[in-house]
Amino acid sequence: MSRDRSWTQSFFTGIWTLLNFFRNLVFNIVFLGIVGFIVYALMSGEEQISVPKNSALVMNLYGDVVIQKQTVDPFDEFMREAFDQREENPEVLLRDVLWTIENAKQDNRIKAMVLDLHGLGNAGMDKLKQIAMAIEDFKQADKPVYAIGDFYSQGQYYLASHADHLYLNPMGFMFLDGFGRYQAYFKSALEKLKAKTHVFRVGTFKSAVEPVLRDDMSEEAKQANEAWLNSLWSQYKQDIAQARGFTVENFDEQINDFMLKFENAGGDFAQYALQNNWVDALKTREEVRLELVELVGKDSSKKGFSNIDFEKYLQVVKPLPLLKNDTDKVGIVVAKGTILNGNQKAGTIGGDSTARLLRQARLDDNIKAVVLQVDSPGGSAFASEIIRQEVKLLQEAGKPVVASMSSMAASGGYWISANADEIWAAPSTITGSIGIFGMFLTYEDTLGWLGIHTDGVGTTEFSGAFSPARTLNPAIGNIFQRSIEHGYEQFIELVSTARDMPVERVDEIAQGRVWIGETAKSLGLVDNLGYLNDAVQSAANLASMERYDIQYVERPLSASEQFWKEFFGGASALVGKAITVDSDHRLMNMVQQLVSDYDKLGSLNDPRGMYALCFMCEY
C-alpha cells in the first residue's frame, strides 16, 4: 500500500513537473519573441516623416479632447499598438491641436486643411471654441478649410461649421439634439437590496447625492440645470449661426417643426441638412477625393491626395521640451479630473500630488507666476483644501496665481481656484456648485435578510458605530451633519474672503447651485471671460514680465521611468497606430454609464467623508 502511494505521488509529481516545464518554455518563447520584436523595431531605424509640398493637413482627431492625458504605462501602450489593439479611451491634448493648426497656418507646404472628425469624441464647449477660433485664424492665410464626413455628431458639427466647404455623404446623417443631463437614480434599487442610505449635506441645490435618495430629479436640481444648459445651448446656436450665416431660428427644437422640414426632404437626413443650409453639398467620398486632388495634387497614399495627418504633422512641428535656462517663466499647473486624496496619476487631481506641483513651482526661482488650469467637477474637500493652501503659499512667496477654468471648475474645482489673484473662465465654463455633502451606506437589513447579524461590546458609544453592518446611531448622524455644516461654513467664508464678498451674498449664490461662466462673471465668482492664453498673459502682467517662456510644471520622471518611456516610445513609433472610436453598442454604453455613475461615489476617498463635488456638471 505504501509502495503504491509512493508510486502514485511520484507519477503526479512528474506530470506536474513536465507541465510546469512546458508552461515556462512557452512563456519564455513568447517573452523572447516580444524582446526580439522590440529590438528589431529599434534597430530598423525610425521612418523619417516629411511634409509633402502643396499638401493638405488632415485633422483626423481621434478621442476626447482634454487639457491633460491620463497616465498610460509605456509598455502597455507599446503592446497595444504592436498588436493593433484599439485604444480603450483615446485622448487628444487641446494644446497639441492648437499648436498644429497655428504652425500649419505659417507653413508654406500646407495649402489647405481637411477636417475629418468621425473619430472625435467628447470635448467641452470651451475646447471646441478654442479649436474653432484656431480654424478661423488659419483661414486668414487664404488657405481653404474642408469638412468632410459621413456623419456628424453635435460636437463634430460645431467644428465642421467653421469650414469653407462643408460636405456630407449623400447617405450620411446629422442631427442636433441639444444639451441635456440625464442620469440613473438608485433609490428603489437600494431599497430592494435593503441598503440604508445616510446622507449629510448643505445647499438647496446640492444634487450630487440625489441618485441614492430619489428615483427622479428634484425640482430644485431641474431649475438649476435648465438654467446653465439653456445658456450653453444658446452659445452653441449663436456660434454656429454666425459661422454658417443663418439665424438661430434655423435650429429645429420642436418635433413638429422638424417633422415638417423632414417631410419636405422626403425623410432623408442628408437632404434635410442640405435644404436647411447645415451643409454646403452632398458628396461621395470619391467626389471629395477628386476635388482635393485638384486642389493639392495626387499621391499614392490611401487618401489619394497629397496630405499629412494630424499626428504625423505634430511629430514634425511639436516643440522640444524646454531646456533649463534662466529666462523668466509662467508656470502652468494642470488640475484635471476628480479631486481625490493623496497621490494620483496625471489625469486625476491628487491632494498631495497636485499640491507638490504647486510647491515645485514655488521653489523654482525662474517661475515668476503660475496659472492653475482647472478642469474638474470637484471631489474631496480635504484634498481641495490642501491644494488651496499651496496656492496661498505661492502668493506669499510673491508669485501671482491666476486660475484658468476649462470646461468645469465646480465645487472642489472652485475651492482650489477661489484664492487666485484672478479667475478666468470660458463663457461656457460650468462653475460654482458651492456646497458640501457626505454619504455612506449601511447593510444591516441586507445582512439580516441573509441571516447574518452583528453584535458585540465596546468601551465607548463610538466603538463600532461606523460599521456598515450596524444601524447608524441618530446621535452619530447629528455629529456628521454638524461636520458637514461646518465644512459649508468654511467653504463660503473662504470664498467671501477671497472674492471680497459678504458671507450672506456668497451664501445666496452658493447653496450648491451650478452657474455657467458668463453668469458667474456677473455674480462676481470669476473676474474675466477668456481662455488659457488670456490667463497666461494676465499672470505675466501681474508679475511685471514683458518677455517670458511658458513651462508646464509636471512631476519629473525617475531615471528608470525615463529610460522605459524612451525605449518603448522609440519602438512604438515604428509600429503605427490603429485607434478607432466605436460609438455604437448603445445598450452596452448605457450599462457602462450606469456602472460609472454609481462607481464614482465608491472611488471617493476623503478622510472625513466630506465632498465638494458636482456630478451634474457633465453634459
Rosetta blueprint (number, residue, H / E / L):
1 M L
2 S H
3 R H
4 D H
5 R H
6 S H
7 W H
8 T H
9 Q H
10 S H
11 F H
12 F H
13 T H
14 G H
15 I H
16 W H
17 T H
18 L H
19 L H
20 N H
21 F H
22 F H
23 R H
24 N H
25 L H
26 V H
27 F H
28 N H
29 I H
30 V H
31 F H
32 L H
33 G H
34 I H
35 V H
36 G H
37 F H
38 I H
39 V H
40 Y H
41 A H
42 L H
43 M H
44 S L
45 G L
46 E L
47 E L
48 Q L
49 I L
50 S L
51 V L
52 P L
53 K L
54 N L
55 S E
56 A E
57 L E
58 V E
59 M E
60 N L
61 L L
62 Y L
63 G E
64 D E
65 V E
66 V E
67 I L
68 Q L
69 K L
70 Q L
71 T L
72 V L
73 D L
74 P H
75 F H
76 D H
77 E H
78 F H
79 M H
80 R H
81 E H
82 A H
83 F L
84 D L
85 Q L
86 R L
87 E L
88 E L
89 N L
90 P L
91 E E
92 V E
93 L E
94 L H
95 R H
96 D H
97 V H
98 L H
99 W H
100 T H
101 I H
102 E H
103 N H
104 A H
105 K H
106 Q H
107 D L
108 N L
109 R L
110 I E
111 K E
112 A E
113 M E
114 V E
115 L E
116 D E
117 L L
118 H L
119 G L
120 L E
121 G L
122 N L
123 A L
124 G L
125 M H
126 D H
127 K H
128 L H
129 K H
130 Q H
131 I H
132 A H
133 M H
134 A H
135 I H
136 E H
137 D H
138 F H
139 K H
140 Q L
141 A L
142 D L
143 K L
144 P L
145 V E
146 Y E
147 A E
148 I E
149 G E
150 D E
151 F E
152 Y E
153 S L
154 Q H
155 G H
156 Q H
157 Y H
158 Y H
159 L H
160 A H
161 S L
162 H L
163 A L
164 D L
165 H E
166 L E
167 Y E
168 L E
169 N E
170 P E
171 M E
172 G E
173 F E
174 M E
175 F L
176 L L
177 D L
178 G L
179 F L
180 G L
181 R L
182 Y L
183 Q L
184 A L
185 Y L
186 F L
187 K H
188 S H
189 A H
190 L H
191 E H
192 K H
193 L L
194 K L
195 A L
196 K E
197 T E
198 H E
199 V E
200 F E
201 R E
202 V E
203 G L
204 T L
205 F L
206 K L
207 S L
208 A L
209 V L
210 E H
211 P H
212 V H
213 L H
214 R L
215 D L
216 D L
217 M L
218 S L
219 E H
220 E H
221 A H
222 K H
223 Q H
224 A H
225 N H
226 E H
227 A H
228 W H
229 L H
230 N H
231 S H
232 L H
233 W H
234 S H
235 Q H
236 Y H
237 K H
238 Q H
239 D H
240 I H
241 A H
242 Q H
243 A H
244 R H
245 G L
246 F L
247 T L
248 V H
249 E H
250 N H
251 F L
252 D L
253 E L
254 Q L
255 I H
256 N H
257 D H
258 F H
259 M H
260 L H
261 K H
262 F H
263 E H
264 N H
265 A L
266 G L
267 G L
268 D L
269 F H
270 A H
271 Q H
272 Y H
273 A H
274 L H
275 Q H
276 N L
277 N L
278 W L
279 V L
280 D L
281 A E
282 L E
283 K L
284 T L
285 R H
286 E H
287 E H
288 V H
289 R H
290 L H
291 E H
292 L H
293 V H
294 E H
295 L H
296 V H
297 G L
298 K E
299 D L
300 S L
301 S L
302 K L
303 K L
304 G L
305 F E
306 S L
307 N E
308 I E
309 D E
310 F H
311 E H
312 K H
313 Y H
314 L H
315 Q H
316 V H
317 V H
318 K L
319 P L
320 L L
321 P L
322 L L
323 L L
324 K L
325 N L
326 D L
327 T L
328 D L
329 K E
330 V E
331 G E
332 I E
333 V E
334 V E
335 A E
336 K E
337 G L
338 T L
339 I E
340 L E
341 N L
342 G L
343 N L
344 Q L
345 K L
346 A L
347 G L
348 T L
349 I E
350 G E
351 G H
352 D H
353 S H
354 T H
355 A H
356 R H
357 L H
358 L H
359 R H
360 Q H
361 A H
362 R H
363 L H
364 D L
365 D L
366 N L
367 I E
368 K E
369 A E
370 V E
371 V E
372 L E
373 Q E
374 V E
375 D E
376 S E
377 P L
378 G E
379 G E
380 S E
381 A H
382 F H
383 A H
384 S H
385 E H
386 I H
387 I H
388 R H
389 Q H
390 E H
391 V H
392 K H
393 L H
394 L H
395 Q H
396 E H
397 A L
398 G L
399 K L
400 P L
401 V E
402 V E
403 A E
404 S E
405 M E
406 S E
407 S E
408 M E
409 A E
410 A E
411 S L
412 G H
413 G H
414 Y H
415 W H
416 I L
417 S L
418 A L
419 N L
420 A L
421 D L
422 E E
423 I E
424 W E
425 A E
426 A L
427 P L
428 S L
429 T L
430 I E
431 T E
432 G E
433 S L
434 I L
435 G L
436 I E
437 F E
438 G E
439 M E
440 F E
441 L E
442 T E
443 Y L
444 E H
445 D H
446 T H
447 L H
448 G H
449 W H
450 L L
451 G L
452 I L
453 H L
454 T L
455 D L
456 G L
457 V L
458 G L
459 T L
460 T L
461 E L
462 F L
463 S L
464 G L
465 A L
466 F L
467 S L
468 P L
469 A L
470 R L
471 T L
472 L L
473 N L
474 P H
475 A H
476 I H
477 G H
478 N H
479 I H
480 F H
481 Q H
482 R H
483 S H
484 I H
485 E H
486 H H
487 G H
488 Y H
489 E H
490 Q H
491 F H
492 I H
493 E H
494 L H
495 V H
496 S H
497 T H
498 A H
499 R H
500 D L
501 M L
502 P L
503 V H
504 E H
505 R H
506 V H
507 D H
508 E H
509 I H
510 A L
511 Q L
512 G L
513 R L
514 V E
515 W E
516 I E
517 G H
518 E H
519 T H
520 A H
521 K H
522 S H
523 L H
524 G L
525 L L
526 V L
527 D L
528 N E
529 L E
530 G L
531 Y L
532 L H
533 N H
534 D H
535 A H
536 V H
537 Q H
538 S H
539 A H
540 A H
541 N H
542 L H
543 A L
544 S L
545 M L
546 E L
547 R L
548 Y L
549 D E
550 I E
551 Q E
552 Y E
553 V L
554 E L
555 R L
556 P L
557 L L
558 S L
559 A H
560 S H
561 E H
562 Q H
563 F H
564 W H
565 K H
566 E H
567 F H
568 F H
569 G H
570 G H
571 A H
572 S H
573 A L
574 L L
575 V L
576 G L
577 K L
578 A L
579 I L
580 T L
581 V L
582 D L
583 S L
584 D L
585 H L
586 R H
587 L H
588 M H
589 N H
590 M H
591 V H
592 Q H
593 Q H
594 L H
595 V H
596 S H
597 D H
598 Y H
599 D H
600 K H
601 L H
602 G H
603 S H
604 L L
605 N L
606 D L
607 P L
608 R L
609 G L
610 M L
611 Y E
612 A E
613 L E
614 C L
615 F H
616 M H
617 C H
618 E L
619 Y L
